[in-house]
């Protein structure tokens, strides 16, 4: 094996998928790209890493709600574009042709072009680590959508795509919660 600089170790285990997180600050919608996401357990608890450097963070902190929208590979350039400009001076929905769909439980919009959307409320902000813990309130998936493969950021400007799904449900049945 070849030694990798420890400062690049995150590229080995970068989580995924890359998501778009929408907020509404009381006046307008915004969206940011987040590549650091985590499922906390089998409950609808998730975490994202973000902080004050993102324009959306103020709305997330103020309203304590958001939508996690999960894009597919066809939105790669949109995901990169959203992540490389600021909502402080850009209407990202307009600039990138995203369709805002009203949520049922939160004021932040769902994104119609995404494979799935999860309406969430903020349950904790771990300031020391810039981690926002979210509780899912409702989830929506578009199984009829032609492209379903999601993106995973490596952290160095490259992305990996989901591949073939391998089924071991029967062997893992004793460890899976009912209904999953």
N, C-alpha and C positions, 0 to 999 in steps of 0.2 A: 504494500500500500504506500501511497505517496502522502506526505504530510500536508495538511491543509491549514492555513493560518487560522487560529482560533477565532479571529474576528469575522470569519466567513462560515463558521460552524452552523449558523442559523440557516444557511442555504441547503443544508442536509435534511432538516426536519421542518422546513417552512410549512405551516398548516395550509389548509385550503378548505373550501374553494374561496377564490377571490369573490368578494361581495360588494354590492353597492348599498350604502346605508343612507336612507332618506330621512330628512327632518323637516319640520315646519316650525318657524320661529314666532308664529302669530301673524306674520305678514306674508311670508313667501316660503315656497318649498326650496329645498336644497338637497344635493346628493354628493356623497364622497365615496371614494374607493377605499376599501379596507382589505388588506391581505392577511392580517393577523386576526384570525377567528378561532374560536374553540367551543366545542360542545362540552358542557360541564358534567352531565350525567344523562340518564334516560328520561329525566324530567325535561320540560321545555325551558332549560336554562342554557344560556349562551354567554360568551364573553367576546368582546372585541377590544383591540388595543388602539387607542386614539387619545388625543389630548388637545390642549389649547392651541397648538399649531394649526389645527384644522378649523376652518370657519364654522363648520357644522357643530363643533363641540359645544359652543355657547348655547345653541338651540337644544342640543341633547341634554345638557345640564339643566337648562331652564324648564323645558317641558317634560323631561324625564320619559320621553317616548321616541320611538323611531320605527322604521321598517328595514329589515334585512332583505334585500332583493338579490336573488342569485342568478347572475347572467350565465349564458352559454357562450361557447367559443366564438360564435358569430358577432358577439359584442366586444371582442378583445380590444379593438381600436377605441371604442367608446369608453371602456373601462380605463384604459391608459389615459385617454383625453380627460375624463372626469377627474382622474387622480393627479393631473398635471396642471390644473387651473384652479382658481379659487372662486367659491361662491360669493365672496365679498364683492366681486366686480363682474361676475358672470352668471347669467341664468343658464345653468347647465342642462336643464330639461329642454329649453329652447335650442341651445347650441348643439346638443347631441341628438335631438329628435326623439327624446324619451317621452312616453305617454304616462302622465300622472293619473293614477286611479285612486279615488277616495278610499281610505281605509274604513273599516267598520268600528274599530276600537280606538284608533289613534288619529291624530290630525296629520301626521306624516303620510305621504302617498305611497301606494304600491307602484311598481313599475311594470306596465303591461308587457314590455318586450322581454322580461326575464322569465326564466324557467319556473321560478318559485318566489314567493314573498312570505315573510313572517312579520306580523305586527308584534311589537315588543314594548315593554315598559322597562325603564331603568330601575333596578333594585339595589344597585351599589356602584359606586365609583371608587376604585382603589387608586387613589391619586399617586401614591409612591411608585406604582408600576404602570400608570396610564391605562388601566383596565376598566372597562365598563361592563358590568354584569347585567344581563338582560333576562327577563322572563317573557317567554312567548305567550301571546294572547290568542293568536289565530294564525293558521298557516294555509297557504294556497299554492297549488301546483298545476301547471299546464302540461299534462301528459300528452296532449294532442300536438304540442309544439314539435316541429320537425327536428330541430337540433336540441339535444338534451345534454351533451357533454359539457362539463364545467371546467373552469380554469383554475390552476393552482400556481401561485407566484413562487418562483424559486428565490426571489429577493435580490437578484442581480440584473433585472430587466428582462429575464426570460421566463417563460411559462411552460407548464406541463399540463396536458389534457387528461381528463378521466379516460380510462380505457375500458376494456372488457370487464363485465361484472362476473365474479365467481361466487357461486352459491354454496354455502356450508350451513345453511339454516338448520337442517335436521341435526347435524352434529353439535350445534351450539344451542339448541332449543332450551336446555336447562338453564342457560345464562341470560336468555332474552326475556324482557318483560312481556307480559300478556298483551296481545294486540299488535305487537311490532312485526 
